[in-house]
Amino acid sequence: MDSKERRLAAMHPSLVTTYSGAAGWANLNGWQTAPGLDTVLFHETQIDLSGYAMDSLTFFPTSLGLQDPGIYTLGAGVGSTYSGLQVLDIVTSVPMTIEEISTAQATENTGPGMLGSTREFETLLFGSYRFFTFNNQIVYPGYQQLERSQRFDSGEPTAADKLYCYRIVTLLVSDLDDNSFVNIPAARQLVAGVMGEETELVYMQRLKRSYELANQV
């Protein structure tokens, strides 16, 4: 198999924002809120693989990583009894809706590719879940400390012509008001691997499977 090593990267900007009631979050810097949900913030981008797809090449991931130098902070409303963050980083070969992911996480405690999800495990090239919560022993406004980290990626090869990259931050608060704020560091999602040429039959089967998954209801 003829192969070419590549390192793919998806860049996500930082988020430093304050809450203003009916006006919502200010200065989102490319981030968005999920429809009707001020407690779910997300940023999405894409990695274009169409040039490799035109050459009938398959991408075989070999190493995966996440870089996000900085701290996470959250200031809940004055009436909130708790605060925390759930952070999902996802690189997938099929597009997903934020509502689909956040709803499954909130109501069924399940992530993409897991039992109960509408998505297949093989489509997830990279997946990272992290839970942060307030630590009152650290004297820094709203500092959120990492309590749990878990990977849920398959690292499976893909013949897709595009990768879809998401950062989804869910604010775990019982109240937001004009005193609320959230700071999320900029991040780089890394997927290193090899671009290789497969036999025609194997490649056509992979393309067929990619098409089926991309059009899955």
PEHUCOR-V772501 format. One record per residue. N is the residue number from 1. RES is the residue in one letter. PSI is psi in radians with two decimals (999 if undefined). NEAR is the number of other C-alpha atoms within 12 Angstrom. Layout:
BEGIN
n=N res=RES psi=PSI near=NEAR
n=N res=RES psi=PSI near=NEAR
END
This chain:
BEGIN
n=1 res=M psi=2.07 near=12
n=2 res=D psi=2.32 near=14
n=3 res=S psi=2.67 near=16
n=4 res=K psi=2.15 near=18
n=5 res=E psi=2.41 near=19
n=6 res=R psi=2.63 near=21
n=7 res=R psi=1.96 near=23
n=8 res=L psi=2.47 near=33
n=9 res=A psi=2.40 near=28
n=10 res=A psi=2.20 near=35
n=11 res=M psi=2.36 near=28
n=12 res=H psi=2.31 near=30
n=13 res=P psi=2.86 near=29
n=14 res=S psi=2.85 near=28
n=15 res=L psi=2.02 near=34
n=16 res=V psi=1.76 near=27
n=17 res=T psi=2.72 near=28
n=18 res=T psi=2.73 near=27
n=19 res=Y psi=2.42 near=28
n=20 res=S psi=0.84 near=18
n=21 res=G psi=-2.09 near=17
n=22 res=A psi=-0.47 near=12
n=23 res=A psi=-0.21 near=12
n=24 res=G psi=-2.61 near=26
n=25 res=W psi=2.44 near=32
n=26 res=A psi=2.67 near=24
n=27 res=N psi=1.07 near=21
n=28 res=L psi=-0.26 near=23
n=29 res=N psi=0.75 near=22
n=30 res=G psi=-0.24 near=22
n=31 res=W psi=2.86 near=29
n=32 res=Q psi=2.85 near=29
n=33 res=T psi=2.53 near=31
n=34 res=A psi=2.51 near=26
n=35 res=P psi=2.08 near=17
n=36 res=G psi=0.14 near=13
n=37 res=L psi=1.68 near=22
n=38 res=D psi=-0.24 near=32
n=39 res=T psi=0.05 near=37
n=40 res=V psi=1.98 near=34
n=41 res=L psi=2.48 near=39
n=42 res=F psi=2.75 near=38
n=43 res=H psi=2.42 near=34
n=44 res=E psi=2.60 near=35
n=45 res=T psi=-3.13 near=29
n=46 res=Q psi=2.72 near=27
n=47 res=I psi=2.11 near=28
n=48 res=D psi=2.09 near=20
n=49 res=L psi=0.27 near=26
n=50 res=S psi=-0.59 near=18
n=51 res=G psi=-0.70 near=17
n=52 res=Y psi=-0.65 near=24
n=53 res=A psi=-0.62 near=24
n=54 res=M psi=-0.48 near=15
n=55 res=D psi=0.16 near=17
n=56 res=S psi=0.75 near=27
n=57 res=L psi=2.56 near=33
n=58 res=T psi=2.48 near=40
n=59 res=F psi=2.17 near=41
n=60 res=F psi=1.81 near=30
n=61 res=P psi=2.44 near=32
n=62 res=T psi=-0.47 near=22
n=63 res=S psi=2.58 near=25
n=64 res=L psi=2.57 near=31
n=65 res=G psi=2.95 near=28
n=66 res=L psi=2.30 near=31
n=67 res=Q psi=2.15 near=20
n=68 res=D psi=1.14 near=23
n=69 res=P psi=2.16 near=13
n=70 res=G psi=-3.13 near=18
n=71 res=I psi=2.72 near=23
n=72 res=Y psi=2.25 near=36
n=73 res=T psi=2.65 near=35
n=74 res=L psi=2.21 near=41
n=75 res=G psi=1.92 near=37
n=76 res=A psi=2.98 near=33
n=77 res=G psi=2.77 near=27
n=78 res=V psi=-0.42 near=17
n=79 res=G psi=-0.01 near=16
n=80 res=S psi=2.42 near=19
n=81 res=T psi=-0.10 near=15
n=82 res=Y psi=2.87 near=24
n=83 res=S psi=2.55 near=34
n=84 res=G psi=2.98 near=34
n=85 res=L psi=2.43 near=37
n=86 res=Q psi=2.23 near=39
n=87 res=V psi=2.12 near=40
n=88 res=L psi=2.26 near=41
n=89 res=D psi=2.15 near=45
n=90 res=I psi=2.33 near=51
n=91 res=V psi=2.09 near=47
n=92 res=T psi=2.73 near=47
n=93 res=S psi=-0.06 near=42
n=94 res=V psi=2.56 near=37
n=95 res=P psi=2.57 near=33
n=96 res=M psi=2.75 near=34
n=97 res=T psi=2.52 near=25
n=98 res=I psi=-0.67 near=32
n=99 res=E psi=-0.72 near=23
n=100 res=E psi=-0.81 near=25
n=101 res=I psi=-0.85 near=35
n=102 res=S psi=-0.64 near=34
n=103 res=T psi=-0.77 near=25
n=104 res=A psi=-0.68 near=22
n=105 res=Q psi=-0.74 near=28
n=106 res=A psi=-0.71 near=21
n=107 res=T psi=-0.49 near=14
n=108 res=E psi=-0.05 near=16
n=109 res=N psi=0.80 near=17
n=110 res=T psi=2.59 near=22
n=111 res=G psi=3.00 near=38
n=112 res=P psi=2.37 near=42
n=113 res=G psi=-0.15 near=29
n=114 res=M psi=2.93 near=24
n=115 res=L psi=2.24 near=16
n=116 res=G psi=-0.24 near=19
n=117 res=S psi=2.73 near=22
n=118 res=T psi=0.01 near=24
n=119 res=R psi=2.66 near=29
n=120 res=E psi=2.48 near=31
n=121 res=F psi=-0.68 near=28
n=122 res=E psi=-0.36 near=28
n=123 res=T psi=-0.20 near=40
n=124 res=L psi=1.69 near=39
n=125 res=L psi=-0.64 near=44
n=126 res=F psi=2.36 near=42
n=127 res=G psi=2.24 near=39
n=128 res=S psi=2.28 near=34
n=129 res=Y psi=2.36 near=31
n=130 res=R psi=2.50 near=29
n=131 res=F psi=2.21 near=26
n=132 res=F psi=2.59 near=30
n=133 res=T psi=2.80 near=30
n=134 res=F psi=2.40 near=29
n=135 res=N psi=1.85 near=21
n=136 res=N psi=-0.01 near=14
n=137 res=Q psi=-0.20 near=12
n=138 res=I psi=2.05 near=13
n=139 res=V psi=1.38 near=11
n=140 res=Y psi=2.24 near=16
n=141 res=P psi=2.06 near=21
n=142 res=G psi=0.22 near=30
n=143 res=Y psi=2.28 near=28
n=144 res=Q psi=2.18 near=36
n=145 res=Q psi=2.39 near=26
n=146 res=L psi=2.22 near=21
n=147 res=E psi=-0.50 near=17
n=148 res=R psi=2.39 near=18
n=149 res=S psi=2.33 near=18
n=150 res=Q psi=2.36 near=18
n=151 res=R psi=2.58 near=26
n=152 res=F psi=0.57 near=30
n=153 res=D psi=2.77 near=32
n=154 res=S psi=-0.53 near=28
n=155 res=G psi=0.37 near=29
n=156 res=E psi=2.61 near=31
n=157 res=P psi=2.71 near=37
n=158 res=T psi=2.55 near=44
n=159 res=A psi=0.24 near=43
n=160 res=A psi=2.66 near=41
n=161 res=D psi=0.03 near=28
n=162 res=K psi=2.51 near=30
n=163 res=L psi=2.44 near=37
n=164 res=Y psi=2.19 near=34
n=165 res=C psi=2.22 near=41
n=166 res=Y psi=2.51 near=42
n=167 res=R psi=2.14 near=47
n=168 res=I psi=2.11 near=43
n=169 res=V psi=2.10 near=44
n=170 res=T psi=2.17 near=37
n=171 res=L psi=2.11 near=42
n=172 res=L psi=1.55 near=32
n=173 res=V psi=2.70 near=28
n=174 res=S psi=-0.12 near=19
n=175 res=D psi=2.45 near=25
n=176 res=L psi=2.46 near=31
n=177 res=D psi=-2.94 near=24
n=178 res=D psi=-0.13 near=22
n=179 res=N psi=-0.06 near=22
n=180 res=S psi=2.55 near=33
n=181 res=F psi=2.80 near=36
n=182 res=V psi=2.42 near=41
n=183 res=N psi=2.15 near=33
n=184 res=I psi=2.22 near=38
n=185 res=P psi=2.70 near=25
n=186 res=A psi=2.66 near=25
n=187 res=A psi=2.70 near=32
n=188 res=R psi=2.09 near=28
n=189 res=Q psi=2.20 near=37
n=190 res=L psi=2.30 near=32
n=191 res=V psi=1.80 near=37
n=192 res=A psi=2.60 near=25
n=193 res=G psi=-2.84 near=26
n=194 res=V psi=2.31 near=27
n=195 res=M psi=2.05 near=31
n=196 res=G psi=2.77 near=25
n=197 res=E psi=2.15 near=26
n=198 res=E psi=2.98 near=25
n=199 res=T psi=2.71 near=15
n=200 res=E psi=-0.75 near=13
n=201 res=L psi=-0.81 near=12
n=202 res=V psi=-0.75 near=18
n=203 res=Y psi=-0.74 near=24
n=204 res=M psi=-0.65 near=21
n=205 res=Q psi=-0.67 near=17
n=206 res=R psi=-0.71 near=27
n=207 res=L psi=-0.74 near=25
n=208 res=K psi=-0.78 near=17
n=209 res=R psi=-0.70 near=23
n=210 res=S psi=-0.72 near=30
n=211 res=Y psi=-0.76 near=20
n=212 res=E psi=-0.76 near=18
n=213 res=L psi=-0.66 near=27
n=214 res=A psi=-0.45 near=27
n=215 res=N psi=0.27 near=16
n=216 res=Q psi=2.36 near=15
n=217 res=V psi=999 near=14
END
